Amino acid sequence: MTGSKCIGIYNKVEVRKVAKDHSVFVWMTGILLIQFSDAVAQDPAFSQFYANPLYMNPAMAGVEGPAKVYLGYRNQWPGATNPYVTYHASFDQYIEALQGGVGVHMGNDRQGGGVFNTLSLDAIYSYHLQVSSDLMISGGFQASVGQRNMDPSDLVLPSDLTGAGTTTLTSYSKIYPDFAVGFGGFYKNFFGGVAFHHLLEPYGSPSEDPNTKLSRKYTAHLGAMIPIIEKRLGTEVLQLSPHLIFIQQDIYQQLNYGLEVLYRGIIIGAWFRQDLLFSYGTVIFSAGYGNGQFRIRYSYDAKLSPPDLHIPTLGAHEVSMVVIFENLKKSTKHRAIKCPKI
């Protein structure tokens, strides 16, 4: 699964503004028709999981303490005429009076140059419980509103090329509520959690077409920040951060695992993404820089399809930026959580 792009081949081609080349169109239309009955709407996926942890788990809201603004952009299949583009942004902060963190997340997923366009707005609260000096647990709740639009005016349909019969697709817009919950744990240099999104499994079309149903998504993540100490001086030289993240939505699964190295604000990482049967694989390379107030990161995904599907220009670019605003009145109770910062 790679989000809305791996719900079967259907969503990969259903929204592309197809050039009127007959052979290309017939090939793509055949795939669309074969896969249509198995398609179920899914979430877009990202490769920089901890750059915007609110998207992965609402329990992560406010874990860093200071106010944080995130901006992100992902371009999948950049060589295509109309790639799949996703924008999202978030804000979160720890608030002592609420004994937890609050956050707001906004997303816009555009498929096929806007043939399908999904907007979402999430409001998040996460309660933090400091069990001991080394252990903190959190529980988060997310209430959302989503809007899915479909505009088929730029699609090239079979009847447009062959003249055989008439194929009509009607545009629509659907607004729906959505909810999610998550739990997290932070112990010394280790952290992890689970999250459950789309608890009510809302429909993204007025007709409640099963192909637009947002299936419940399950996420489990585990990681660590391991300091490497220079023994002679007793100072930290660098940090190693291994990660394991599992996501399932409907029947589609993805296992993400990787290692990141942080040295003096510079981070370099390598990840692998696959399903549990190893039927496809993705290699993710990333690099970035961060200091106390600003972070930026770029990543590239290579090979985003099963090995038996040969489509050129596969790949994905992703860029994220984070700006940190220190609290004007620092809390005396909230401790910094050791988790990935960029």
Residue pairs with C-beta under 8 A, 6 or more apart in sequence:
1 7
1 42
1 45
1 247
1 248
1 249
1 252
1 253
1 254
1 275
2 45
2 76
2 254
2 273
2 282
2 304
3 42
3 43
3 44
3 45
3 46
4 11
4 41
4 42
4 43
4 44
4 84
4 109
4 111
4 118
5 11
5 12
5 44
5 45
5 76
5 77
5 84
5 304
6 12
6 42
6 45
6 252
6 304
7 39
7 40
7 41
7 42
7 250
7 252
8 35
8 38
8 39
9 31
9 32
9 34
9 35
9 309
10 31
10 32
10 35
10 36
10 38
10 39
10 211
11 39
11 41
11 42
11 111
12 311
13 28
13 31
13 32
14 32
14 36
14 39
14 111
14 112
14 115
14 116
15 82
15 111
15 112
15 113
15 115
15 116
15 155
16 28
16 80
16 81
16 82
16 112
16 115
17 81
17 82
17 112
17 113
17 115
17 154
17 155
17 156
18 24
18 25
18 28
18 155
18 156
19 25
19 81
19 156
20 156
20 160
20 161
22 161
25 156
25 158
25 161
29 158
36 211
39 211
40 210
40 211
40 213
40 215
40 250
41 148
41 204
41 211
41 212
41 213
41 214
41 215
42 214
42 215
42 217
42 249
42 250
42 252
43 197
43 214
43 217
43 249
44 74
44 84
44 86
44 107
44 109
45 247
45 254
46 52
46 55
46 72
46 74
46 86
46 318
47 74
47 271
47 273
47 284
47 286
47 299
47 301
47 316
47 318
48 72
48 286
48 297
48 299
48 318
48 320
49 56
49 221
49 243
49 245
49 256
50 56
50 223
50 243
50 339
50 340
50 341
50 342
51 70
51 72
51 295
51 297
51 320
51 322
51 342
52 70
52 72
52 88
52 90
52 105
52 320
53 60
53 63
53 339
54 60
54 61
54 70
54 90
54 92
54 103
54 105
54 122
54 124
55 88
55 90
55 105
55 107
56 195
56 219
56 221
56 245
57 140
57 182
57 184
57 193
57 194
57 195
57 219
57 221
58 103
58 122
58 124
58 125
58 126
58 140
58 141
58 142
58 180
58 181
58 182
58 195
59 126
59 138
59 139
59 140
59 182
59 183
59 184
59 193
59 195
60 92
60 101
60 126
60 138
60 140
60 182
60 184
60 193
60 339
61 92
61 100
61 101
61 102
61 103
61 124
61 125
61 126
61 140
62 92
62 93
62 94
62 95
62 100
62 101
62 102
62 103
62 126
62 128
63 94
63 101
63 126
63 128
63 138
63 184
63 186
63 337
63 339
64 92
64 94
64 324
64 336
64 337
64 339
64 341
65 93
65 94
65 327
65 331
65 334
65 336
65 337
66 93
66 94
66 324
66 325
66 326
66 327
67 91
67 92
67 93
67 324
67 325
67 327
68 90
68 91
68 92
68 93
68 322
68 323
68 324
68 325
69 89
69 90
69 91
69 322
69 323
69 325
70 88
70 89
70 90
70 91
70 320
70 321
70 322
71 89
71 320
71 321
71 322
72 86
72 87
72 88
72 89
72 318
72 319
72 320
72 321
73 85
73 86
73 87
73 318
73 319
73 320
74 85
74 86
74 316
74 317
74 318
74 319
75 83
75 84
75 85
75 316
75 317
75 318
76 83
76 84
76 85
76 86
76 301
76 304
76 315
76 316
77 83
77 84
77 304
77 311
77 313
77 314
77 315
77 316
78 313
78 315
78 316
78 317
79 312
79 313
79 315
80 313
81 113
82 112
82 113
82 115
84 109
84 110
84 111
84 112
85 109
85 110
86 107
86 108
86 109
86 110
87 107
87 108
87 110
88 105
88 106
88 107
88 108
89 105
89 106
90 103
90 104
90 105
90 106
91 103
91 104
92 101
92 102
92 103
92 104
92 124
93 101
93 102
93 103
93 327
94 100
94 101
94 128
94 327
94 331
94 334
95 101
95 102
96 331
96 333
96 334
98 125
99 127
99 128
100 125
100 126
100 127
100 128
100 138
101 124
101 125
101 126
101 128
101 138
101 140
102 124
102 125
102 126
103 122
103 123
103 124
103 125
103 126
104 121
104 122
104 123
104 124
105 120
105 121
105 122
105 124
106 119
106 120
106 121
106 122
107 118
107 119
107 120
107 122
108 117
108 118
108 119
108 120
109 116
109 117
109 118
110 116
110 117
111 117
112 154
112 155
113 154
114 151
115 150
115 151
115 152
115 154
115 155
116 148
116 149
116 150
117 148
117 149
117 150
117 151
118 146
118 147
118 148
118 149
118 204
119 146
119 147
119 148
120 144
120 145
120 146
120 147
120 178
121 144
121 145
121 146
122 142
122 143
122 144
122 180
123 142
123 143
123 144
124 140
124 141
124 142
125 140
125 141
126 138
126 139
126 140
126 141
126 182
126 184
127 138
127 139
127 140
128 136
128 137
128 138
128 334
129 136
129 137
129 138
130 136
130 333
130 335
131 137
133 335
134 187
134 188
135 185
135 186
135 187
136 185
136 186
136 335
136 337
137 183
137 184
137 185
137 186
138 183
138 184
138 185
138 186
138 193
139 181
139 182
139 183
139 184
140 181
140 182
140 183
140 184
140 195
141 179
141 180
141 181
142 179
142 180
142 181
142 182
142 197
143 177
143 178
143 179
144 177
144 178
144 179
144 180
145 175
145 176
145 177
145 178
146 175
146 176
146 177
146 178
146 202
146 204
146 214
147 173
147 174
147 175
147 176
148 173
148 174
148 176
148 204
148 205
148 212
149 171
149 172
149 173
149 174
150 169
150 171
150 172
150 173
150 205
151 171
152 169
152 170
152 171
153 171
155 169
157 167
157 169
158 164
158 167
159 165
159 166
159 167
160 167
172 205
172 206
172 207
174 203
174 204
174 205
174 206
174 212
176 202
176 203
176 204
177 200
177 202
178 197
178 198
178 199
178 200
178 202
178 214
179 198
179 199
179 200
180 195
180 196
180 197
180 198
180 199
181 195
181 196
181 199
182 193
182 194
182 195
182 196
182 219
183 193
183 194
183 195
184 191
184 192
184 193
185 191
185 192
185 193
186 337
186 338
186 339
188 338
189 224
189 225
189 226
189 227
189 338
190 222
190 223
190 224
191 222
191 223
191 224
191 225
191 337
191 338
191 339
192 220
192 221
192 222
192 223
193 220
193 221
194 218
194 219
194 220
194 221
195 217
195 218
195 219
196 216
196 217
196 218
196 219
197 216
197 217
197 219
198 214
198 215
198 216
198 217
199 216
201 213
201 214
201 215
201 216
202 213
202 214
203 209
203 212
203 213
203 214
204 212
204 213
204 214
205 212
215 249
215 250
216 249
217 247
217 248
217 249
218 247
218 248
218 249
219 245
219 246
219 247
220 245
220 246
221 243
221 244
221 245
221 246
222 243
222 244
222 245
223 241
223 242
223 243
223 244
223 339
223 340
224 241
224 242
225 239
225 241
225 338
225 339
225 340
226 239
226 240
226 241
226 242
227 236
227 238
227 239
228 236
228 237
228 238
228 239
228 240
229 235
229 236
229 237
230 236
230 237
237 263
238 261
238 262
238 263
238 264
239 261
239 262
239 263
240 259
240 260
240 261
240 262
241 259
241 260
241 261
241 262
241 340
242 257
242 258
242 259
242 260
243 256
243 257
243 258
243 259
243 260
243 271
243 340
244 255
244 256
244 257
245 255
245 256
245 257
246 253
246 254
246 255
246 256
247 253
247 254
247 256
248 254
252 275
253 275
253 276
254 273
254 274
254 275
255 273
255 274
255 275
255 276
256 271
256 272
256 273
257 271
257 272
258 269
258 270
258 271
258 272
258 284
259 269
259 270
260 267
260 268
260 269
260 286
260 340
261 267
261 268
261 269
265 289
265 290
265 291
266 287
266 288
266 289
267 286
267 287
267 288
267 289
267 290
267 297
267 342
268 286
268 287
269 284
269 285
269 286
269 287
269 299
270 283
270 284
270 285
270 286
271 283
271 284
271 286
272 281
272 282
272 283
272 284
273 281
273 282
273 284
273 301
274 280
274 281
274 282
279 306
279 307
280 303
280 305
280 306
280 307
281 303
282 301
282 302
282 303
282 304
283 301
283 302
283 303
284 299
284 300
284 301
284 302
285 299
285 300
285 302
286 297
286 298
286 299
286 300
287 297
287 298
287 299
288 295
288 296
288 297
288 298
288 320
288 342
289 295
289 296
289 297
289 342
290 296
290 297
290 322
290 341
290 342
292 324
292 326
293 323
293 324
293 326
294 321
294 322
294 323
294 324
295 320
295 321
295 322
295 324
295 341
295 342
296 319
296 320
296 321
296 322
296 342
297 319
297 320
297 321
297 342
298 317
298 318
298 319
299 317
299 318
300 315
300 316
300 317
300 318
301 315
301 316
301 318
302 314
302 315
303 314
303 315
304 314
304 315
304 316
305 311
305 314
322 342
